[in-house]
Amino acid sequence: MAEAAQQMQTVADMLSLRVLARLLDYPTTELQASVPEMIEILDAERRLPAACRAALMEWCQRTLEADLMDLQAEYVALFDRGRNTSLLLFEHVHGESRDRGQAMVDLMAEYTAAGFELDAHELPDYLPLFLEYLSTRDEAEIGRWLGEIRHILALLTARLEERDADHALVPLALLALIGAEGEVDAHRQTAQEEAPDYTAEALDQVWEEEAVRFTAESDQDCALQSAEGRRLAERKQAVPSDPVRIMPGSGPTERGPTER
């Protein structure tokens, strides 16, 4: 009986992490169609505080009822303009330095060792993808990884809260899974005092300072730039994607080209 209960909890862990990953991904009609199933999975995730579960389920319902183009425009404004709310984990730690390239190589090695295959267009530190990877691991490893990135999750939560974005619920829920949601408090003041990096003026300044990097200092940097460029270009093409599958069997190779 104990073993069966543990196996059931492992399945629940996997499904809830996939739901959280989908909520942070680019909105599609398939995502909206999956909302009833996502709500059911979240409702069954008893490790999350009741208030957190309720907020996530309410957000799912709003996603189902909202106009898709409005959702997509909101997503682009939130995650594709400026870096403060980037969903690329290492960008918050290393920026665009060569250290980020090495960190991504190391993370890719973790994926490969675990038999987790990435699509050619995926960046390994993209948070929704990282959550899909965690959904394949046991509870101890999930807790270890979330513990290692908890400072990034806390800062991201504070910054998304400052933008009044429902998406803040996802990193907050991840922190709640390891009992670390209180760490957000230390970052809220910082988020309030940060200059906006998503305004037209701020974006123009970034372009003036960095322009376009036509050369890379290493093969790792070159791969990073080209992969990230493809990710943004594909999202803007709005090509119909394959269905999003939340239940076991879904994975990064089964997603359509524009979900990222």
RAVENLIN-V95214 format. One record per helix or strand of 2 or more residues. SS is the DSSP state (H for helix, E for strand). FROM is the first residue (numbers start at 0). TO is the last residue. If there is no record, write none. Layout:
BEGIN
ss = <SS,SS>
from = <FROM,FROM>
to = <TO,TO>
END
This chain:
BEGIN
ss = <H,H,H,H,H,H,H,H,H,H,H,H,H,H,H>
from = <1,28,34,49,67,90,97,126,138,149,167,180,199,218,251>
to = <22,32,43,64,78,93,112,133,147,161,176,192,209,236,253>
END
